[in-house]
Amino acid sequence: MKDGVHVYDDTVGIMINSPDYPWHENNLNNYLTVTPKQHEPVNWLGKELHPMSQGSGNFGLPGDFTPVARFVRAAYLKNFMPQADDEYGNLIKAENILKSVNVAKGAVVTETDAQDFSCYRSFMSATSQTYYFATYNNQRVRKINLQSLTDLTEPKIFVVDNHEDILDITNN
């Protein structure tokens, strides 16, 4: 920021670049009524009104590609998605959260006419020391086991094995 670097305690576990983190945390208060459950029918002026379809509890959840909307969607999903029991389940949860805030080419054009888009998604497991990633042009999740990269002075060639759900490209 103009006055220097600011470090914040990330209490909801969502990283963001703009506006500052405390603003986003405070903004979540605007979404207290958003829920994964259906709204109940209500009576207005003697007429019973019913939700139009599934997802009525999500009404008000922002759908644009601003950092504000993406932060809210990521926090919503992180809060309401079931907890995973293992690394693979956590990877699937993280992948679905990030896919919900992914920016496709053409959706956002900068003031210099450049296309702003999500060029990759990545995940890291501190427990297994595995780095997972998917690029814009190859959405398949691949992984590198960082424990196998003990000698970083030697160049590594990664080979893709196409027979796993998650590709392991670590050269052992």
N, C-alpha and C positions, 0 to 999 in steps of 0.2 A: 504494500500500500504506500501511499505517498509519504507517510510518516515512518515507514520501515516494515519489517517482517512481523506478522502477528501469528502466534501459535495458540490454537484453541483446543480444549478438551472436547473431543468428538463424542458427545454423549448419546447420539442416536446411531452412530456407526455408518454415516453416509458422508462421503467426501464431495465437496463442491468448490467451484472456483469463483462464482460471482452471484449475488453480492456476498458480503462476508458471512461467515458461519453463524454468528449469533442472530443475524437477520433471518436466516432460514429456519433456525430453531424456533424463533418467535413466530414466524409465519405459519408453522404447523398448527398453531392455535386456531387458524381460520378453517380447519378441516375436521373439527371435532365431531361433526355429524356424519362424516363419510364412514360407511360401514360395509362389510362384505355381505351383510344380510339384507333381504328384501324389505322394503317399506311396507307397513301394514296399510290397508285401505283407510281412508279418512272421510269424514262427512263434511262437506262444504255446502251450506245453504240448502240442506235437505237432500243433496245428491251424494251418493257414495262414490268416491274416486279411488281407482285401483292403479297400482304401478303398471306401466305399459308392457314391461317385459322383465326378464332376468337382469340383474345388475342395477336395480333402482337405488340400492343403498350407495352405489358408487357415484350417483349424480353429484356433480360439483367437483369431482376429481379433475384437475387440469390435464388437458391432452396436448398442449402445444410443446414446442421444443426449446423453450427458454430454460435456463438453469433453474429458475424458480419452480416451474412445472415439473421438470425432471426430478428435482430433489423431493418434491411432495409425492410423486408416484413411487419413487424408490423407497421412501420412508414408509408409505402405505403398505406396499408389498412386503417389505421386510418385517413390518409389524404383524401382518395378518397371515402370511404364509406359514404353514406348519413347520415346526423345528425339524431339522434333519437329524438322523441318528449316526451318520457316518460322513466321511469325506466326499464320497460320490453324491450323496443326497445334498450336502452343502453346496457342491459344485452345481448341481442342477438348479437349486434354489437361486444361487448367485447368477447363474446364466439367465434364468427367467427374469430376474429383476433387471439385469442390465439390458436384456432384449427389449424390455418395456420402455427404456429411456434411450435406446439407440436412435441415432439420427441418420436417416437414409440420404444418399446423394440427391441433391435437388430440393430437399425440404427446407434448407436454410442456405441463403446466399448472403455473403458478407457485403459490407459497403464497397469493397473493392471487386465485387462480382466473383469472388472465389466461393466454391461450394464447401461449406462447413459440414463435416459428417464424422461419424464414429468410425475411425479407420481400424480399430481393433477393440477387443474385450480381453481382459486378462484377470486371472485369479491366482492367488498364491496360498498354498497350505504350509504354514509354519511347522506343523506336526510332521508331515511326510517330506517336507522340503521339495515340494513339487510345484512347478510353475505351469499353469494352464493358460492357453490363449486361443483366440480365433481372430482371423483378419477379415476385413470387409469383403475381400474377393474369395475367401475360403472360410465359410462359416463353421466348418467342422472343428470341434474343440481338439486341440493337440496338447501334449504335455511334455515337459522336460523334467526329469528327476535331477534336481540340482546336486544331490549327494554324489552322483556319478561324475560330476565335473570337478574332480579334485585337483587336477593339474590344469590351471587356466592359462599356462604358457603355451600349451600345445593347441593347435587349431583343431576344432571339432567339426565333423561332418555329421549332420543329423539325417537319418534315414526314416522315411515315413512308412509305417506298417499299416496297411489298409484293412486289417482284419479285426480291429478292436473298435468298440463303441467310441472310446476316446483314444486317439492315436498317441502312441508313445514314440517320440522322435529322439529319445536319448540314445546316444551312441555309447554302449557299455564297453 
